[in-house]
Amino acid sequence: MSMRKIRVCPKCGSDKISDAKTSVSGWLVPTTYYCEEKDCGYSGTLYVEIDVDEAEQLKRAMNGDTTEST
């Protein structure tokens, strides 16, 4: 079991999410995060943080695949 966490996009589940750095981010205004996945286009102040081991399971669930794999 891994304790390493990653940030993923709340819209598509991709781990290609980055934050926009400005001189007032996190101090005066919330940090804005952008998904770099081609077909997603998410930008917002929230992201999902999950264990690395759960990343594929989350992507399957977000795509409507409810089958469990072991």
mmCIF file of the N, C-alpha and C atoms, coordinates in Angstrom:
data_MODEL
# 
_entry.id   MODEL 
# 
loop_
_atom_site.group_PDB 
_atom_site.id 
_atom_site.type_symbol 
_atom_site.label_atom_id 
_atom_site.label_alt_id 
_atom_site.label_comp_id 
_atom_site.label_asym_id 
_atom_site.label_entity_id 
_atom_site.label_seq_id 
_atom_site.pdbx_PDB_ins_code 
_atom_site.Cartn_x 
_atom_site.Cartn_y 
_atom_site.Cartn_z 
_atom_site.occupancy 
_atom_site.B_iso_or_equiv 
_atom_site.pdbx_formal_charge 
_atom_site.auth_seq_id 
_atom_site.auth_comp_id 
_atom_site.auth_asym_id 
_atom_site.auth_atom_id 
_atom_site.pdbx_PDB_model_num 
ATOM 1   N N  . MET A 1 1  ? 0.842   -1.188 0.000   1.00 0.00 ? 1  MET A N  1 
ATOM 2   C CA . MET A 1 1  ? 0.000   0.000  0.000   1.00 0.00 ? 1  MET A CA 1 
ATOM 3   C C  . MET A 1 1  ? 0.884   1.246  0.000   1.00 0.00 ? 1  MET A C  1 
ATOM 4   N N  . SER A 1 2  ? 0.639   2.104  -0.945  1.00 0.00 ? 2  SER A N  1 
ATOM 5   C CA . SER A 1 2  ? 1.440   3.316  -1.099  1.00 0.00 ? 2  SER A CA 1 
ATOM 6   C C  . SER A 1 2  ? 0.833   4.462  -0.301  1.00 0.00 ? 2  SER A C  1 
ATOM 7   N N  . MET A 1 3  ? 1.687   5.269  0.284   1.00 0.00 ? 3  MET A N  1 
ATOM 8   C CA . MET A 1 3  ? 1.229   6.450  1.000   1.00 0.00 ? 3  MET A CA 1 
ATOM 9   C C  . MET A 1 3  ? 1.496   7.711  0.190   1.00 0.00 ? 3  MET A C  1 
ATOM 10  N N  . ARG A 1 4  ? 2.005   7.541  -1.029  1.00 0.00 ? 4  ARG A N  1 
ATOM 11  C CA . ARG A 1 4  ? 2.289   8.687  -1.883  1.00 0.00 ? 4  ARG A CA 1 
ATOM 12  C C  . ARG A 1 4  ? 0.983   9.203  -2.474  1.00 0.00 ? 4  ARG A C  1 
ATOM 13  N N  . LYS A 1 5  ? 0.789   10.492 -2.430  1.00 0.00 ? 5  LYS A N  1 
ATOM 14  C CA . LYS A 1 5  ? -0.428  11.120 -2.929  1.00 0.00 ? 5  LYS A CA 1 
ATOM 15  C C  . LYS A 1 5  ? -0.133  11.872 -4.217  1.00 0.00 ? 5  LYS A C  1 
ATOM 16  N N  . ILE A 1 6  ? -1.139  11.926 -5.087  1.00 0.00 ? 6  ILE A N  1 
ATOM 17  C CA . ILE A 1 6  ? -1.029  12.718 -6.308  1.00 0.00 ? 6  ILE A CA 1 
ATOM 18  C C  . ILE A 1 6  ? -2.272  13.583 -6.447  1.00 0.00 ? 6  ILE A C  1 
ATOM 19  N N  . ARG A 1 7  ? -2.143  14.670 -7.177  1.00 0.00 ? 7  ARG A N  1 
ATOM 20  C CA . ARG A 1 7  ? -3.274  15.540 -7.498  1.00 0.00 ? 7  ARG A CA 1 
ATOM 21  C C  . ARG A 1 7  ? -3.875  15.084 -8.816  1.00 0.00 ? 7  ARG A C  1 
ATOM 22  N N  . VAL A 1 8  ? -5.198  15.009 -8.855  1.00 0.00 ? 8  VAL A N  1 
ATOM 23  C CA . VAL A 1 8  ? -5.865  14.653 -10.105 1.00 0.00 ? 8  VAL A CA 1 
ATOM 24  C C  . VAL A 1 8  ? -6.987  15.647 -10.378 1.00 0.00 ? 8  VAL A C  1 
ATOM 25  N N  . CYS A 1 9  ? -7.338  15.754 -11.636 1.00 0.00 ? 9  CYS A N  1 
ATOM 26  C CA . CYS A 1 9  ? -8.391  16.647 -12.082 1.00 0.00 ? 9  CYS A CA 1 
ATOM 27  C C  . CYS A 1 9  ? -9.750  16.134 -11.593 1.00 0.00 ? 9  CYS A C  1 
ATOM 28  N N  . PRO A 1 10 ? -10.579 17.001 -11.025 1.00 0.00 ? 10 PRO A N  1 
ATOM 29  C CA . PRO A 1 10 ? -11.899 16.565 -10.567 1.00 0.00 ? 10 PRO A CA 1 
ATOM 30  C C  . PRO A 1 10 ? -12.887 16.316 -11.705 1.00 0.00 ? 10 PRO A C  1 
ATOM 31  N N  . LYS A 1 11 ? -12.557 16.742 -12.916 1.00 0.00 ? 11 LYS A N  1 
ATOM 32  C CA . LYS A 1 11 ? -13.450 16.555 -14.056 1.00 0.00 ? 11 LYS A CA 1 
ATOM 33  C C  . LYS A 1 11 ? -13.159 15.272 -14.819 1.00 0.00 ? 11 LYS A C  1 
ATOM 34  N N  . CYS A 1 12 ? -11.867 14.989 -15.092 1.00 0.00 ? 12 CYS A N  1 
ATOM 35  C CA . CYS A 1 12 ? -11.528 13.827 -15.920 1.00 0.00 ? 12 CYS A CA 1 
ATOM 36  C C  . CYS A 1 12 ? -10.682 12.776 -15.217 1.00 0.00 ? 12 CYS A C  1 
ATOM 37  N N  . GLY A 1 13 ? -10.115 13.097 -14.056 1.00 0.00 ? 13 GLY A N  1 
ATOM 38  C CA . GLY A 1 13 ? -9.297  12.137 -13.321 1.00 0.00 ? 13 GLY A CA 1 
ATOM 39  C C  . GLY A 1 13 ? -7.843  12.087 -13.743 1.00 0.00 ? 13 GLY A C  1 
ATOM 40  N N  . SER A 1 14 ? -7.424  12.938 -14.663 1.00 0.00 ? 14 SER A N  1 
ATOM 41  C CA . SER A 1 14 ? -6.045  12.954 -15.138 1.00 0.00 ? 14 SER A CA 1 
ATOM 42  C C  . SER A 1 14 ? -5.111  13.507 -14.063 1.00 0.00 ? 14 SER A C  1 
ATOM 43  N N  . ASP A 1 15 ? -3.875  13.001 -14.052 1.00 0.00 ? 15 ASP A N  1 
ATOM 44  C CA . ASP A 1 15 ? -2.884  13.550 -13.128 1.00 0.00 ? 15 ASP A CA 1 
ATOM 45  C C  . ASP A 1 15 ? -2.101  14.701 -13.756 1.00 0.00 ? 15 ASP A C  1 
ATOM 46  N N  . LYS A 1 16 ? -2.522  15.141 -14.920 1.00 0.00 ? 16 LYS A N  1 
ATOM 47  C CA . LYS A 1 16 ? -1.870  16.258 -15.610 1.00 0.00 ? 16 LYS A CA 1 
ATOM 48  C C  . LYS A 1 16 ? -2.521  17.571 -15.190 1.00 0.00 ? 16 LYS A C  1 
ATOM 49  N N  . ILE A 1 17 ? -2.417  17.885 -13.906 1.00 0.00 ? 17 ILE A N  1 
ATOM 50  C CA . ILE A 1 17 ? -3.016  19.117 -13.383 1.00 0.00 ? 17 ILE A CA 1 
ATOM 51  C C  . ILE A 1 17 ? -1.899  19.977 -12.807 1.00 0.00 ? 17 ILE A C  1 
ATOM 52  N N  . SER A 1 18 ? -1.941  21.254 -13.132 1.00 0.00 ? 18 SER A N  1 
ATOM 53  C CA . SER A 1 18 ? -0.903  22.168 -12.652 1.00 0.00 ? 18 SER A CA 1 
ATOM 54  C C  . SER A 1 18 ? -1.546  23.447 -12.144 1.00 0.00 ? 18 SER A C  1 
ATOM 55  N N  . ASP A 1 19 ? -0.776  24.184 -11.377 1.00 0.00 ? 19 ASP A N  1 
ATOM 56  C CA . ASP A 1 19 ? -1.306  25.429 -10.826 1.00 0.00 ? 19 ASP A CA 1 
ATOM 57  C C  . ASP A 1 19 ? -0.687  26.627 -11.526 1.00 0.00 ? 19 ASP A C  1 
ATOM 58  N N  . ALA A 1 20 ? -1.474  27.678 -11.607 1.00 0.00 ? 20 ALA A N  1 
ATOM 59  C CA . ALA A 1 20 ? -1.006  28.923 -12.219 1.00 0.00 ? 20 ALA A CA 1 
ATOM 60  C C  . ALA A 1 20 ? -0.397  29.778 -11.111 1.00 0.00 ? 20 ALA A C  1 
ATOM 61  N N  . LYS A 1 21 ? 0.858   30.111 -11.249 1.00 0.00 ? 21 LYS A N  1 
ATOM 62  C CA . LYS A 1 21 ? 1.554   30.916 -10.248 1.00 0.00 ? 21 LYS A CA 1 
ATOM 63  C C  . LYS A 1 21 ? 1.456   32.402 -10.595 1.00 0.00 ? 21 LYS A C  1 
ATOM 64  N N  . THR A 1 22 ? 0.955   33.154 -9.650  1.00 0.00 ? 22 THR A N  1 
ATOM 65  C CA . THR A 1 22 ? 0.962   34.614 -9.766  1.00 0.00 ? 22 THR A CA 1 
ATOM 66  C C  . THR A 1 22 ? 1.516   35.181 -8.469  1.00 0.00 ? 22 THR A C  1 
ATOM 67  N N  . SER A 1 23 ? 1.748   36.447 -8.438  1.00 0.00 ? 23 SER A N  1 
ATOM 68  C CA . SER A 1 23 ? 2.339   37.053 -7.244  1.00 0.00 ? 23 SER A CA 1 
ATOM 69  C C  . SER A 1 23 ? 1.372   37.095 -6.060  1.00 0.00 ? 23 SER A C  1 
ATOM 70  N N  . VAL A 1 24 ? 0.084   36.920 -6.310  1.00 0.00 ? 24 VAL A N  1 
ATOM 71  C CA . VAL A 1 24 ? -0.892  36.969 -5.217  1.00 0.00 ? 24 VAL A CA 1 
ATOM 72  C C  . VAL A 1 24 ? -1.618  35.639 -5.002  1.00 0.00 ? 24 VAL A C  1 
ATOM 73  N N  . SER A 1 25 ? -1.249  34.587 -5.733  1.00 0.00 ? 25 SER A N  1 
ATOM 74  C CA . SER A 1 25 ? -1.888  33.279 -5.575  1.00 0.00 ? 25 SER A CA 1 
ATOM 75  C C  . SER A 1 25 ? -1.704  32.747 -4.163  1.00 0.00 ? 25 SER A C  1 
ATOM 76  N N  . GLY A 1 26 ? -2.785  32.270 -3.575  1.00 0.00 ? 26 GLY A N  1 
ATOM 77  C CA . GLY A 1 26 ? -2.725  31.693 -2.249  1.00 0.00 ? 26 GLY A CA 1 
ATOM 78  C C  . GLY A 1 26 ? -2.696  32.711 -1.133  1.00 0.00 ? 26 GLY A C  1 
ATOM 79  N N  . TRP A 1 27 ? -2.532  33.964 -1.475  1.00 0.00 ? 27 TRP A N  1 
ATOM 80  C CA . TRP A 1 27 ? -2.493  35.000 -0.460  1.00 0.00 ? 27 TRP A CA 1 
ATOM 81  C C  . TRP A 1 27 ? -3.711  35.897 -0.584  1.00 0.00 ? 27 TRP A C  1 
ATOM 82  N N  . LEU A 1 28 ? -3.876  36.497 -1.736  1.00 0.00 ? 28 LEU A N  1 
ATOM 83  C CA . LEU A 1 28 ? -4.991  37.405 -1.956  1.00 0.00 ? 28 LEU A CA 1 
ATOM 84  C C  . LEU A 1 28 ? -6.148  36.708 -2.675  1.00 0.00 ? 28 LEU A C  1 
ATOM 85  N N  . VAL A 1 29 ? -5.821  35.819 -3.573  1.00 0.00 ? 29 VAL A N  1 
ATOM 86  C CA . VAL A 1 29 ? -6.829  35.052 -4.319  1.00 0.00 ? 29 VAL A CA 1 
ATOM 87  C C  . VAL A 1 29 ? -6.459  33.570 -4.256  1.00 0.00 ? 29 VAL A C  1 
ATOM 88  N N  . PRO A 1 30 ? -7.442  32.679 -4.384  1.00 0.00 ? 30 PRO A N  1 
ATOM 89  C CA . PRO A 1 30 ? -7.118  31.246 -4.363  1.00 0.00 ? 30 PRO A CA 1 
ATOM 90  C C  . PRO A 1 30 ? -6.271  30.845 -5.574  1.00 0.00 ? 30 PRO A C  1 
ATOM 91  N N  . THR A 1 31 ? -5.479  29.830 -5.414  1.00 0.00 ? 31 THR A N  1 
ATOM 92  C CA . THR A 1 31 ? -4.686  29.293 -6.520  1.00 0.00 ? 31 THR A CA 1 
ATOM 93  C C  . THR A 1 31 ? -5.625  28.647 -7.532  1.00 0.00 ? 31 THR A C  1 
ATOM 94  N N  . THR A 1 32 ? -5.384  28.893 -8.809  1.00 0.00 ? 32 THR A N  1 
ATOM 95  C CA . THR A 1 32 ? -6.177  28.283 -9.872  1.00 0.00 ? 32 THR A CA 1 
ATOM 96  C C  . THR A 1 32 ? -5.398  27.118 -10.462 1.00 0.00 ? 32 THR A C  1 
ATOM 97  N N  . TYR A 1 33 ? -6.084  25.983 -10.622 1.00 0.00 ? 33 TYR A N  1 
ATOM 98  C CA . TYR A 1 33 ? -5.484  24.774 -11.177 1.00 0.00 ? 33 TYR A CA 1 
ATOM 99  C C  . TYR A 1 33 ? -6.045  24.524 -12.570 1.00 0.00 ? 33 TYR A C  1 
ATOM 100 N N  . TYR A 1 34 ? -5.192  24.043 -13.465 1.00 0.00 ? 34 TYR A N  1 
ATOM 101 C CA . TYR A 1 34 ? -5.568  23.774 -14.851 1.00 0.00 ? 34 TYR A CA 1 
ATOM 102 C C  . TYR A 1 34 ? -5.253  22.332 -15.203 1.00 0.00 ? 34 TYR A C  1 
ATOM 103 N N  . CYS A 1 35 ? -6.185  21.682 -15.896 1.00 0.00 ? 35 CYS A N  1 
ATOM 104 C CA . CYS A 1 35 ? -5.947  20.333 -16.395 1.00 0.00 ? 35 CYS A CA 1 
ATOM 105 C C  . CYS A 1 35 ? -5.328  20.455 -17.781 1.00 0.00 ? 35 CYS A C  1 
ATOM 106 N N  . GLU A 1 36 ? -4.237  19.748 -18.003 1.00 0.00 ? 36 GLU A N  1 
ATOM 107 C CA . GLU A 1 36 ? -3.529  19.803 -19.279 1.00 0.00 ? 36 GLU A CA 1 
ATOM 108 C C  . GLU A 1 36 ? -3.960  18.697 -20.235 1.00 0.00 ? 36 GLU A C  1 
ATOM 109 N N  . GLU A 1 37 ? -4.956  17.912 -19.848 1.00 0.00 ? 37 GLU A N  1 
ATOM 110 C CA . GLU A 1 37 ? -5.472  16.859 -20.731 1.00 0.00 ? 37 GLU A CA 1 
ATOM 111 C C  . GLU A 1 37 ? -6.168  17.519 -21.917 1.00 0.00 ? 37 GLU A C  1 
ATOM 112 N N  . LYS A 1 38 ? -5.933  17.011 -23.108 1.00 0.00 ? 38 LYS A N  1 
ATOM 113 C CA . LYS A 1 38 ? -6.384  17.639 -24.348 1.00 0.00 ? 38 LYS A CA 1 
ATOM 114 C C  . LYS A 1 38 ? -7.894  17.925 -24.388 1.00 0.00 ? 38 LYS A C  1 
ATOM 115 N N  . ASP A 1 39 ? -8.715  16.956 -24.019 1.00 0.00 ? 39 ASP A N  1 
ATOM 116 C CA . ASP A 1 39 ? -10.167 17.109 -24.162 1.00 0.00 ? 39 ASP A CA 1 
ATOM 117 C C  . ASP A 1 39 ? -10.884 17.553 -22.892 1.00 0.00 ? 39 ASP A C  1 
ATOM 118 N N  . CYS A 1 40 ? -10.163 17.936 -21.850 1.00 0.00 ? 40 CYS A N  1 
ATOM 119 C CA . CYS A 1 40 ? -10.803 18.262 -20.579 1.00 0.00 ? 40 CYS A CA 1 
ATOM 120 C C  . CYS A 1 40 ? -11.127 19.754 -20.451 1.00 0.00 ? 40 CYS A C  1 
ATOM 121 N N  . GLY A 1 41 ? -10.099 20.574 -20.342 1.00 0.00 ? 41 GLY A N  1 
ATOM 122 C CA . GLY A 1 41 ? -10.299 22.016 -20.233 1.00 0.00 ? 41 GLY A CA 1 
ATOM 123 C C  . GLY A 1 41 ? -10.670 22.528 -18.848 1.00 0.00 ? 41 GLY A C  1 
ATOM 124 N N  . TYR A 1 42 ? -10.498 21.711 -17.805 1.00 0.00 ? 42 TYR A N  1 
ATOM 125 C CA . TYR A 1 42 ? -10.852 22.157 -16.452 1.00 0.00 ? 42 TYR A CA 1 
ATOM 126 C C  . TYR A 1 42 ? -9.926  23.266 -15.977 1.00 0.00 ? 42 TYR A C  1 
ATOM 127 N N  . SER A 1 43 ? -10.505 24.275 -15.360 1.00 0.00 ? 43 SER A N  1 
ATOM 128 C CA . SER A 1 43 ? -9.752  25.263 -14.593 1.00 0.00 ? 43 SER A CA 1 
ATOM 129 C C  . SER A 1 43 ? -10.609 25.631 -13.398 1.00 0.00 ? 43 SER A C  1 
ATOM 130 N N  . GLY A 1 44 ? -10.000 25.638 -12.242 1.00 0.00 ? 44 GLY A N  1 
ATOM 131 C CA . GLY A 1 44 ? -10.744 25.948 -11.030 1.00 0.00 ? 44 GLY A CA 1 
ATOM 132 C C  . GLY A 1 44 ? -9.837  25.945 -9.819  1.00 0.00 ? 44 GLY A C  1 
ATOM 133 N N  . THR A 1 45 ? -10.426 26.160 -8.666  1.00 0.00 ? 45 THR A N  1 
ATOM 134 C CA . THR A 1 45 ? -9.652  26.267 -7.436  1.00 0.00 ? 45 THR A CA 1 
ATOM 135 C C  . THR A 1 45 ? -9.534  24.945 -6.687  1.00 0.00 ? 45 THR A C  1 
ATOM 136 N N  . LEU A 1 46 ? -10.157 23.886 -7.194  1.00 0.00 ? 46 LEU A N  1 
ATOM 137 C CA . LEU A 1 46 ? -10.141 22.597 -6.511  1.00 0.00 ? 46 LEU A CA 1 
ATOM 138 C C  . LEU A 1 46 ? -9.415  21.527 -7.308  1.00 0.00 ? 46 LEU A C  1 
ATOM 139 N N  . TYR A 1 47 ? -8.852  20.568 -6.619  1.00 0.00 ? 47 TYR A N  1 
ATOM 140 C CA . TYR A 1 47 ? -8.300  19.357 -7.214  1.00 0.00 ? 47 TYR A CA 1 
ATOM 141 C C  . TYR A 1 47 ? -8.576  18.220 -6.244  1.00 0.00 ? 47 TYR A C  1 
ATOM 142 N N  . VAL A 1 48 ? -8.446  16.995 -6.716  1.00 0.00 ? 48 VAL A N  1 
ATOM 143 C CA . VAL A 1 48 ? -8.637  15.817 -5.882  1.00 0.00 ? 48 VAL A CA 1 
ATOM 144 C C  . VAL A 1 48 ? -7.261  15.246 -5.574  1.00 0.00 ? 48 VAL A C  1 
ATOM 145 N N  . GLU A 1 49 ? -7.034  14.881 -4.312  1.00 0.00 ? 49 GLU A N  1 
ATOM 146 C CA . GLU A 1 49 ? -5.762  14.272 -3.936  1.00 0.00 ? 49 GLU A CA 1 
ATOM 147 C C  . GLU A 1 49 ? -6.034  12.833 -3.508  1.00 0.00 ? 49 GLU A C  1 
ATOM 148 N N  . ILE A 1 50 ? -5.384  11.880 -4.186  1.00 0.00 ? 50 ILE A N  1 
ATOM 149 C CA . ILE A 1 50 ? -5.620  10.464 -3.919  1.00 0.00 ? 50 ILE A CA 1 
ATOM 150 C C  . ILE A 1 50 ? -4.297  9.715  -3.818  1.00 0.00 ? 50 ILE A C  1 
ATOM 151 N N  . ASP A 1 51 ? -4.362  8.491  -3.290  1.00 0.00 ? 51 ASP A N  1 
ATOM 152 C CA . ASP A 1 51 ? -3.191  7.612  -3.289  1.00 0.00 ? 51 ASP A CA 1 
ATOM 153 C C  . ASP A 1 51 ? -2.880  7.217  -4.725  1.00 0.00 ? 51 ASP A C  1 
ATOM 154 N N  . VAL A 1 52 ? -1.612  7.038  -5.019  1.00 0.00 ? 52 VAL A N  1 
ATOM 155 C CA . VAL A 1 52 ? -1.185  6.633  -6.351  1.00 0.00 ? 52 VAL A CA 1 
ATOM 156 C C  . VAL A 1 52 ? -1.878  5.335  -6.753  1.00 0.00 ? 52 VAL A C  1 
ATOM 157 N N  . ASP A 1 53 ? -2.045  4.425  -5.807  1.00 0.00 ? 53 ASP A N  1 
ATOM 158 C CA . ASP A 1 53 ? -2.659  3.122  -6.082  1.00 0.00 ? 53 ASP A CA 1 
ATOM 159 C C  . ASP A 1 53 ? -4.116  3.232  -6.530  1.00 0.00 ? 53 ASP A C  1 
ATOM 160 N N  . GLU A 1 54 ? -4.785  4.320  -6.204  1.00 0.00 ? 54 GLU A N  1 
ATOM 161 C CA . GLU A 1 54 ? -6.202  4.482  -6.521  1.00 0.00 ? 54 GLU A CA 1 
ATOM 162 C C  . GLU A 1 54 ? -6.448  5.218  -7.839  1.00 0.00 ? 54 GLU A C  1 
ATOM 163 N N  . ALA A 1 55 ? -5.424  5.676  -8.506  1.00 0.00 ? 55 ALA A N  1 
ATOM 164 C CA . ALA A 1 55 ? -5.576  6.519  -9.694  1.00 0.00 ? 55 ALA A CA 1 
ATOM 165 C C  . ALA A 1 55 ? -6.331  5.814  -10.819 1.00 0.00 ? 55 ALA A C  1 
ATOM 166 N N  . GLU A 1 56 ? -5.945  4.597  -11.157 1.00 0.00 ? 56 GLU A N  1 
ATOM 167 C CA . GLU A 1 56 ? -6.614  3.885  -12.250 1.00 0.00 ? 56 GLU A CA 1 
ATOM 168 C C  . GLU A 1 56 ? -8.053  3.557  -11.901 1.00 0.00 ? 56 GLU A C  1 
ATOM 169 N N  . GLN A 1 57 ? -8.294  3.186  -10.657 1.00 0.00 ? 57 GLN A N  1 
ATOM 170 C CA . GLN A 1 57 ? -9.653  2.877  -10.208 1.00 0.00 ? 57 GLN A CA 1 
ATOM 171 C C  . GLN A 1 57 ? -10.544 4.119  -10.324 1.00 0.00 ? 57 GLN A C  1 
ATOM 172 N N  . LEU A 1 58 ? -10.023 5.285  -9.967  1.00 0.00 ? 58 LEU A N  1 
ATOM 173 C CA . LEU A 1 58 ? -10.788 6.525  -10.077 1.00 0.00 ? 58 LEU A CA 1 
ATOM 174 C C  . LEU A 1 58 ? -11.109 6.849  -11.532 1.00 0.00 ? 58 LEU A C  1 
ATOM 175 N N  . LYS A 1 59 ? -10.134 6.704  -12.417 1.00 0.00 ? 59 LYS A N  1 
ATOM 176 C CA . LYS A 1 59 ? -10.367 6.980  -13.840 1.00 0.00 ? 59 LYS A CA 1 
ATOM 177 C C  . LYS A 1 59 ? -11.453 6.074  -14.402 1.00 0.00 ? 59 LYS A C  1 
ATOM 178 N N  . ARG A 1 60 ? -11.407 4.778  -14.049 1.00 0.00 ? 60 ARG A N  1 
ATOM 179 C CA . ARG A 1 60 ? -12.436 3.845  -14.524 1.00 0.00 ? 60 ARG A CA 1 
ATOM 180 C C  . ARG A 1 60 ? -13.810 4.253  -14.006 1.00 0.00 ? 60 ARG A C  1 
ATOM 181 N N  . ALA A 1 61 ? -13.891 4.619  -12.747 1.00 0.00 ? 61 ALA A N  1 
ATOM 182 C CA . ALA A 1 61 ? -15.171 5.011  -12.154 1.00 0.00 ? 61 ALA A CA 1 
ATOM 183 C C  . ALA A 1 61 ? -15.711 6.287  -12.805 1.00 0.00 ? 61 ALA A C  1 
ATOM 184 N N  . MET A 1 62 ? -14.832 7.226  -13.112 1.00 0.00 ? 62 MET A N  1 
ATOM 185 C CA . MET A 1 62 ? -15.272 8.474  -13.732 1.00 0.00 ? 62 MET A CA 1 
ATOM 186 C C  . MET A 1 62 ? -15.729 8.259  -15.175 1.00 0.00 ? 62 MET A C  1 
ATOM 187 N N  . ASN A 1 63 ? -15.237 7.203  -15.813 1.00 0.00 ? 63 ASN A N  1 
ATOM 188 C CA . ASN A 1 63 ? -15.640 6.880  -17.172 1.00 0.00 ? 63 ASN A CA 1 
ATOM 189 C C  . ASN A 1 63 ? -16.827 5.923  -17.235 1.00 0.00 ? 63 ASN A C  1 
ATOM 190 N N  . GLY A 1 64 ? -17.399 5.587  -16.074 1.00 0.00 ? 64 GLY A N  1 
ATOM 191 C CA . GLY A 1 64 ? -18.588 4.751  -16.034 1.00 0.00 ? 64 GLY A CA 1 
ATOM 192 C C  . GLY A 1 64 ? -18.314 3.266  -15.964 1.00 0.00 ? 64 GLY A C  1 
ATOM 193 N N  . ASP A 1 65 ? -17.061 2.850  -15.855 1.00 0.00 ? 65 ASP A N  1 
ATOM 194 C CA . ASP A 1 65 ? -16.714 1.435  -15.741 1.00 0.00 ? 65 ASP A CA 1 
ATOM 195 C C  . ASP A 1 65 ? -16.778 1.030  -14.266 1.00 0.00 ? 65 ASP A C  1 
ATOM 196 N N  . THR A 1 66 ? -17.747 0.211  -13.913 1.00 0.00 ? 66 THR A N  1 
ATOM 197 C CA . THR A 1 66 ? -17.942 -0.157 -12.506 1.00 0.00 ? 66 THR A CA 1 
ATOM 198 C C  . THR A 1 66 ? -17.378 -1.528 -12.161 1.00 0.00 ? 66 THR A C  1 
ATOM 199 N N  . THR A 1 67 ? -16.721 -2.179 -13.107 1.00 0.00 ? 67 THR A N  1 
ATOM 200 C CA . THR A 1 67 ? -16.149 -3.490 -12.823 1.00 0.00 ? 67 THR A CA 1 
ATOM 201 C C  . THR A 1 67 ? -14.901 -3.336 -11.987 1.00 0.00 ? 67 THR A C  1 
ATOM 202 N N  . GLU A 1 68 ? -14.719 -4.251 -11.032 1.00 0.00 ? 68 GLU A N  1 
ATOM 203 C CA . GLU A 1 68 ? -13.539 -4.206 -10.175 1.00 0.00 ? 68 GLU A CA 1 
ATOM 204 C C  . GLU A 1 68 ? -12.478 -5.127 -10.716 1.00 0.00 ? 68 GLU A C  1 
ATOM 205 N N  . SER A 1 69 ? -11.236 -4.686 -10.653 1.00 0.00 ? 69 SER A N  1 
ATOM 206 C CA . SER A 1 69 ? -10.121 -5.556 -11.040 1.00 0.00 ? 69 SER A CA 1 
ATOM 207 C C  . SER A 1 69 ? -9.245  -5.787 -9.833  1.00 0.00 ? 69 SER A C  1 
ATOM 208 N N  . THR A 1 70 ? -8.612  -6.942 -9.781  1.00 0.00 ? 70 THR A N  1 
ATOM 209 C CA . THR A 1 70 ? -7.746  -7.261 -8.646  1.00 0.00 ? 70 THR A CA 1 
ATOM 210 C C  . THR A 1 70 ? -6.321  -7.434 -9.077  1.00 0.00 ? 70 THR A C  1 
# 
